[in-house]
Amino acid sequence: MNRVTAAVGRSLKNATVYRSYTTYKTYCENAEPAANTALCLIHQANYLLDKQLHTLEEQFLKDGGFTERLYKIRKTNRGF
């Protein structure tokens, strides 16, 4: 079993599928499908980054920033 097959096997066990260049090769052979593929990937990356920023913003509003959390931990450790 080669590394790719082993990696695919492990990823299927974790319900995650890692795809290689050969999976997307047919989409990248001509200019128009390649551009559409690139736009789709950019859109997906942008969506995931927006989602991450929204989550971080909610976490910051709920838990405070680094300094606030550090102060809270120090205060707890000192017994105040």
Phi, psi and omega in degrees: 000127180274176184298321181295313179298318179296318180295319179295318178300315178296319183292325178293326177296327180267009181060028176235132181247121176264127183252147180255182179302323183297332178295321184258004185303319182295333179281343187251006182284326179248159187295313185294311176297326178295318179294318178296321177297316179298317179297319178296316179294320177296317179298317180296317179297318179297317178299314181295322177294319177298319179296318179295317179298319179297318179295317179296323178296315178297319179295320180295316180293325181283312189257347183087179181274184183300314182296319179296318179293321179297318178298317180298318179294316179297318180297319179293318181293330180277351176086023179266000000 
